[in-house]
C-alpha cells in the first residue's frame, strides 16, 4: 500500500543558494526537512531535519551536514532563516 503524504513547502533563494523547507505529518510524527541547492553542485538534501511526536513534544534536531551543526532548536533555524518560521506553526495544514 502506498499513500500520498501532504506537505507544506517554503522555497527561497539567497546569495545564489536555493533553500527549501518541507513539513509533513508522517503517522504520529511531524517532520521538517531543510534542503539547500548549491549553485554549482545541486541539492544537498542532508542539510537539516527536525522531528517531534506526541511522546516528544519538543522539536528534536537531526544534524547531518556541517552547515547545520550550530542549529540546535527551531528558534536557531528561524533566526538564521526567518522564512521557515511557518513550518513550525502548530496550525500547519
C-alpha positions as CSV (number, residue, x, y, z in Angstrom):
1,X,0.0,0.0,0.0
2,X,1.3,3.4,-0.9
3,X,-0.2,6.6,0.5
4,X,0.3,10.2,-0.6
5,X,1.6,12.5,2.1
6,X,0.5,16.1,2.1
7,X,3.3,18.6,2.8
8,X,3.8,22.3,3.2
9,X,6.9,23.6,1.3
10,X,8.6,27.0,1.5
11,X,11.3,27.9,-1.1
12,X,13.5,31.0,-1.5
13,X,16.9,32.0,-2.8
14,X,19.7,33.8,-1.1
15,X,23.2,34.7,-2.3
16,X,22.9,32.2,-5.2
17,X,21.8,29.3,-3.0
18,X,18.3,27.9,-3.1
19,X,16.6,26.9,0.2
20,X,13.6,24.6,0.5
21,X,11.9,23.7,3.7
22,X,9.2,20.9,3.8
23,X,6.9,19.9,6.7
24,X,4.9,16.7,6.6
25,X,2.8,14.7,9.1
26,X,4.0,11.1,8.9
27,X,1.9,8.9,11.1
28,X,2.1,10.4,14.5
29,X,5.4,12.2,13.7
30,X,5.8,15.8,12.4
31,X,8.9,16.1,10.2
32,X,10.6,19.3,8.9
33,X,13.4,18.8,6.4
34,X,15.6,21.6,5.0
35,X,17.3,21.3,1.6
36,X,20.0,23.6,0.2
37,X,20.6,23.9,-3.5
38,X,24.3,24.8,-4.1
39,X,24.7,26.9,-7.3
40,X,27.4,24.6,-8.7
41,X,26.5,21.2,-7.2
42,X,22.7,20.9,-6.9
43,X,20.7,19.9,-3.9
44,X,22.2,18.9,-0.6
45,X,19.2,17.0,0.8
46,X,21.0,16.2,4.0
47,X,21.3,19.8,5.4
48,X,19.0,19.5,8.4
49,X,15.8,18.0,9.7
50,X,13.6,18.2,12.8
51,X,11.1,15.7,14.2
52,X,8.6,15.5,17.0
53,X,5.7,13.3,18.2
54,X,3.1,13.1,20.9
55,X,5.7,11.5,23.2
56,X,8.4,14.0,22.3
57,X,6.6,17.3,22.1
58,X,9.7,19.5,21.6
59,X,11.3,19.5,18.2
60,X,14.4,17.4,18.0
61,X,17.1,18.2,15.5
62,X,18.8,15.8,13.1
63,X,22.1,17.4,12.1
64,X,23.6,15.7,9.1
65,X,25.7,18.4,7.4
66,X,28.4,20.7,8.9
67,X,26.4,23.7,7.8
68,X,23.8,22.9,10.4
69,X,26.0,22.0,13.4
70,X,25.2,25.2,15.2
71,X,21.5,24.8,14.9
72,X,20.0,23.0,18.0
73,X,16.4,24.3,18.0
74,X,13.8,25.5,15.6
75,X,14.5,29.0,17.0
76,X,18.1,28.7,15.9
77,X,17.0,27.8,12.4
78,X,14.4,30.6,12.3
79,X,16.9,33.1,13.5
80,X,19.1,32.1,10.5
81,X,16.3,31.6,8.0
82,X,13.2,33.6,9.2
83,X,11.2,32.5,6.2
84,X,11.0,28.9,7.6
85,X,9.1,30.0,10.7
86,X,5.7,28.9,9.3
87,X,6.9,25.3,9.1
88,X,6.9,25.1,12.9
89,X,3.4,26.6,13.4
90,X,1.1,24.2,15.1
91,X,-1.8,25.0,12.8
92,X,0.0,23.9,9.6
93,X,-2.3,22.0,7.3
